[in-house]
Each structure stands twice: as C-alpha cells, then as structure tokens.
Amino acid sequence: MPTVPALIAEPMTRWMGRRAAVVGVEVLSAGLVRVRFAGEALRGRGWQPGCEIEFRVGERELRHYTPAAFDGVAGWIDVVFQLYGAGPGSHWARGLTVGDETLVLGPGGKSWVRDGATHFMAGDASTLGLFEALIAGLGAEAKVSGVVEVAPEDAEAAGALLPRLEVVAEGEQPGEAMLARLREMAVERPDAAYVAGHARSVQEVRGLLCAERVGMRRKDVVTKPYWATGKKGL
C-alpha cells in the first residue's frame, strides 16, 4: 500500500495507467462493495487469477487490489472493496459512482493457480476478490475448501461470493476466528493451499498446514500478506 510523493504519483499514474470508467456499483453489505470498471484500454491485458492492479486513491496514496472477475475481450474488471475504517482506499471506494473515470495501473504479478485436484484457501475480507478469481480459474471440477473470516454484518454477502468456502464471523483479534475454525476442521492434505490477508495470521495458517496433522510442503502453500496490525490500512 505505497505512499509516494505527489510529484511522482501524478506522472506515474498518467503515463502507466489505463483509462477506465465505473459502469456498475453494487453494495453487497455494510462493509463490502463490488465495482465494475470498463474501458477499451482494459482489453487484452493478460488478466489472470491473482493478478494485481493499483489505483491512485489520494494525492500521494496508491492501493493494490486483486480483480474478483475480468473479461479481457470485453474489457472490464470487477473489484470487491472492503470498506474498512477511514483509510484513503476505503474513502475513495465509498465515493465511486457510475460514470466516474479513473486510471488502472497493471495488471501485474503471476497467476496464483497451481496444478492439482484439491485446493484449500484461508483468509479474511481483504481476500474475497482474490479467492473468487482463483475459484473461477480452477474451474468447477476442482475440489475447493477453506475458511474466511469477515465482520458479522458481511458474512452473508461473503458466503454468496464464495459458496464453496466456509465463512466465520471475525473475533476481537485478526485471524482469531479463522484459526480457531481451522484447528477444528479435518483438513485432508490438499494439492495446493492459498493463504492471504493479515500478515501474522498468514504465517500461523501456513504453520498449521505444514504441521504433521495436515503435512503440506511449504512450497505448496502460496501466501500473500495484504495488511498488518499497526500498519496504515486500506
């Protein structure tokens, strides 16, 4: 979630960004909104599950997001925004309306999708878009399971987005509810696991998956910390 001098942010987004317009805004719950961006410049950009994009959300702030869905032929992407607190990204997302224009930086990064028949996912509200894209990329034949924790008021919406995963209401501490449920679950060793979200929770989940009870190899657990306690948030 970089902060850069305004003198750099302005030319960087202007030169590297691809123009897009907001063509749809869907309020999913109190803390989640889905926004569709479309434009000719989004066609044929090599979109793939797990790729990252950036928006300039303030004079000096840029924020990373992962499209939940995309169509490189039609030229559109969907982003599920977590409306968390008063951070610049959340403030920017709350203000988006149909017809707004913006610049999209990216896509960047590599596809998260790994080979195998069984896949496990663990994360929080910041990972909903990532997991939606991964599940779509894996296809209907893949066996997918996992758990995500979200605010209680967002649980129904998260379940609708990710019907193949279990949704639990978050506790007082980040990762608390997800880790408690994971310890209860009878997780059979999957071919691949995808763990993202709160940094410390990512480490703990990977530790549980690689422990003797599940027995995964570290190289088969794909991880991405999105945020950390005490760091400037979305």
N, C-alpha and C positions, 0 to 999 in steps of 0.2 A: 504494500500500500504506500507507494512512494510520494514524497513531497519534494518538489523541485522548485527552483527559482522561477518566478513568473516569466522572466525574460527567456527562459529555456522552454517552459511549458507551452507558451504560445506558439512559437515557430515549430516545435516538435509535433504538436497535435495538428497544426495546419498542414505541415509537409507530409506527415506519416499517416494521418487519419483518413478514413474513408467516409464520405458523407452518407448519412442515413437519416431517415425520418421516423418518428414514432407513429406507427399505424394501428396500434392496439394497446390498451391498458386494461388489465383485469385484476381487480383487487381480490386476492384469494382468501385473506384473513386479516386480522388486526396487524399482523407483523410481516405479511408476505404480499408482494405484488408481482405480477407477470407482465412484462412489457415486450412488445414486438417492434423491432427496428427493421426497416426495409430500405433498399436503395440499389440502384444499378451497380454501385461500387462494391456491393457485398456479393455479387455473383462470382462464382468460380474462384473462390479464395482458398480452396483447400481445407474447408471446415472438416473437423473430425472430433469424435467424442473426447472431451477433456481438454480441448484447446482453450487458450486464454485470450481475452481481449482486455482493453483498457478504455476507460472514459476519463476525460478531464472533468472533474466534478466540482472544482473550485479554481480560484486563481492560481494556486500553487499545488493543488492536490490531484493526483491521478489514482484511480482504483481499478484493481483487477477483478474480472468476473469470468465465469465459465458459462457459455451458452447452454441452455437446457435443451434446445432444439434448434435446427437450422435447415435451410434449403439453399444450397449453393447455386442451383439452377434458377430458382425463382428470386433469389437474392434477399432472404430475410433470416433473422435470428431472434430467438426468444431468450430473455434473461429473467430469472426469478430473483428478485431483490429481497433481501432480508432488511426490514426497516427497524434498525437497531439504534436506539438512543438518538443522540443529536449529532452524530458524526457527519462529515461532509458528504459521504456517499449516500447515506440514508436520506439526508436532507435533499440531495439532488434527485434521488429516485422518487421521493414523495411528490416532487413538483412536476414530474413528467406528465404531459398531456398529449393527446393525439394531435399531430401536426407539428410538434416540436422537431427541430433539426439538431443533429449532433454529429460528432466525428468519432468513428470507431477505430481504435488502434488494434492491429492484429489481423488475423489470428496468429498466435504463436504457441510454442510448446509441441510436445509429441502426444500421440494418442495414448490414452491410458489402457485401452483394451488389450487384454492378454489372452493367449490361447487357453483352451480348456473347456470342460463341460460344466464345472461348478465354480461359482463366484460368490464371494462374501463382501459386504460393504458395511462400513461403520462411520458415522459422522454426526453432524448437527445441522442446524438450519442453514448454515453457510454452504452446505454441500448438496442441497436439494437439486439444484440445477445440474451439477456435475453427475450425480447419480442417475438423474433422469436421462441424461445423454448417454451415459455408459450402458444403462439397461437397454436403451433403444439400439445402441451399437452392437450389443451382444446378441440381440435377436431373441425371438420367442422360444427357441429351442434350448437356450442356456438355462441352467438351474441357478437361480439367483436368490440369495437370502441375506439377511443382515438386520441392522438396527440403527435408527437415527433418533436423536433426542431434539425436541423443539419445545418452545413455550406452550403451555397447555392450550392457549387460545388458538394456536396454529396447528394443533395435532390433526384435526380433521382434514384440513387442507393439505398437509404434508402426506397424510395417508392416501388422499386422492391422487397426488402427484406420483407417489411411489407405492402402488398397491402390493408390490412383491416384497417390500421390506416391512419390518415391524417398527412402529412409531411409539416412542415413550415420551412422557412429559418430563421436561428437564427438572433437575433438583436445584438446590441452593448453589452448588458449585458446578462449573462447567465439566461435562463428561461424567458426572456422578451417576445419573440415571442410566446412561448408556452402558457404562462399565458394570454397574450392578446387574443389568439385564444380561449382558454378555457372559458374566460369570455363571448365570443361571442356565443359559442356553446350552443345549447339547450340540455343539458345533462339530460336525464332521469335517475333517481336513479338506478344504476346498483346493481347487487347482490354482486359484488366484484370489487375492483379497485387495480391496481398495479402501484406504483409511485416510480421512481428511478432516479438516476443521480445526478445533482447538489444539494448539501445539502439544501441550503436555498430555492431553488425552490421546492424541495420535501415538505418542511414544508408549503409553500404557497399553493401548489396544494391540499394538504390534507385539509388545512383550507377551500378552496373553495368547495371541495367536501362534507365536513361535515357541511357547512353553510346551511342556511334554503333553499336556492334555489335548491340544489340537495338533501340535507338531509340524507347523508350517516352516518352510525355509524363509529366511529373511528376504531373499531375492524375489520371492513370490508375493510379497506384501508391498504393494505400491502405496506410497504415503505422500501427503502434501499438507503441511501445516498452513492454515489460512489466517489464523489470528492467535494472539497470546494474551493471557491475563496481564493487565497493567500496561499493555501497548495501546497506542492510539488506534481506535477501532474504525469500523465502517462509518 
